[in-house]
Amino acid sequence: MNFFNDKRNNDLIKLLKKSEVDFSFDKDKVKAKLWLSLSRPQFKAHHHSFRLEVFKYSAIIAGLLIFLSATFAFASTSTPGDKLFALNKLGENVILDLPLSAEQNAKMYEHIVNKRLESLEAINVNSASQSPDEDAAETRALETAKESDESLSNAITVISANQAKLSAAGNTVAAANLDKVLLQLDDLATRHELLIEELKNSSHNAQIKQGLEKHLSEIRSIHAKFRPQSQKED
């Protein structure tokens, strides 16, 4: 077992290097310092040695998380097109991978969709004010629409599946709570559609316009496929 050779952590290190935040990140130095600070006498008994190894790796993970916490906090404010956005998404996925309840998981998905909506709203404001770098602005608009499409698709698919499982298991209270989140997503999807439609209509780049239409169609498709249970019963 080698924590520092783990693929996810190597991917994280690459993202940190690309982010160009104002600190230098040296994986070998961090590793050496962590091992030095965690050095302990070795025990001869096999089970003591095993427990010590578990402690060392656990402490290394904790130390690395503390080291990265400030960077994740800074990245959390980034939007599609920013250098730190990939790190922002990684942080979101780490939270979604936690053993949360279906209701907590749904709220996190809703939070992410709201963040993407805020990014779309900001893009529309900047588009209306006619950014001096039109090509960069249109590229960012397409990237924001892509992330909007992805966030809605993931949220609606996962929450709908969880709601179906809860309903089948007879957990009507939790299923009803997820239905409330789906109602919120239903409204958010409509707002995402309107904003992307505005971006498409204001675009002067045929390729960007085509890309925006693609993501708009995908949002409309996932929106129409999954409807809150309360709406189906109307």
Order of alpha helices (4+ residues) and beta strands (2+ residues): alpha-alpha-alpha-alpha-alpha-alpha-alpha-alpha-alpha
